[in-house]
Amino acid sequence: MGYLGLFVITFLSATILPFSSELLLIGMLKKNYSVFNCVLIATIGNSLGGVTNYFIGKIGNPLWLKKVGMKETKIIKQQSIIQKYGAWLALVSWIPIIGDPLMIAIGFYRVPFIPFIILLVVGKAARYLVIGWIFV
């Protein structure tokens, strides 16, 4: 699949689809693909997937939560957590299971985009750099 496959899988793994970008990256590194290229492509693909989640969340409206029966206290609690930590939460977007929904929530509760994208890329790059460093 090469670098294009790495891009596609890292993008999809950053959405709510269950893909593992780490396994493909490790496999490519074991086959002597360029560490720099792999880390760069994986970071770009995974970051774009995180941005996709952000915009999926941004389409939403917090008022919808009331309409589906969520209690106002829970909505306020969620919103206060997202607003308290804001874009800093993007640093942990790579954590399995919670990272993808968290990026949707960041968009849903309208965290400013520029700090979000900067911290998202930093977090994603750090993860892939560590993997690249360990498996080379």
TAHU-V612775 format. One record per backbone hydrogen bond with DSSP energy under -0.5 kcal/mol. NH is the residue of the N-H (numbers start at 1). CO is the residue of the C=O. Records with the same first field share a line. If there is no record, write none. Layout:
NH = CO, CO
This chain:
5 = 1
6 = 2
7 = 3
8 = 4
9 = 5
10 = 6
11 = 7
12 = 8
13 = 9
14 = 10, 11
15 = 12
17 = 12
19 = 17
21 = 19
24 = 20
25 = 21
26 = 22
27 = 23
28 = 24
29 = 25
30 = 26
31 = 27
32 = 29
33 = 28
38 = 34
39 = 35
40 = 36
41 = 37
42 = 38
43 = 39
44 = 40
45 = 41
46 = 42
47 = 43
48 = 44
49 = 45
50 = 46
51 = 47
52 = 48
53 = 49
54 = 50
55 = 51
56 = 52
57 = 53
58 = 54
59 = 55
60 = 56, 57
64 = 61
65 = 61, 62
66 = 62, 63
67 = 63
68 = 64
69 = 66
70 = 65
74 = 71
75 = 71
76 = 72
77 = 73
78 = 74
79 = 75
80 = 76
81 = 77
82 = 78
83 = 79
84 = 80
85 = 81
86 = 82
88 = 85
89 = 86
90 = 87
91 = 88
92 = 89
93 = 90
95 = 92
98 = 96
99 = 95
101 = 97
102 = 98
103 = 99
104 = 100
105 = 101
106 = 102
107 = 103
108 = 104
109 = 105
110 = 107
111 = 106
116 = 112
117 = 113
118 = 114
119 = 115
120 = 116
121 = 117
122 = 118
123 = 119
124 = 120
125 = 121
126 = 122
127 = 123
128 = 124
129 = 125
130 = 126
131 = 127
132 = 128
133 = 129
134 = 130
135 = 131
136 = 133
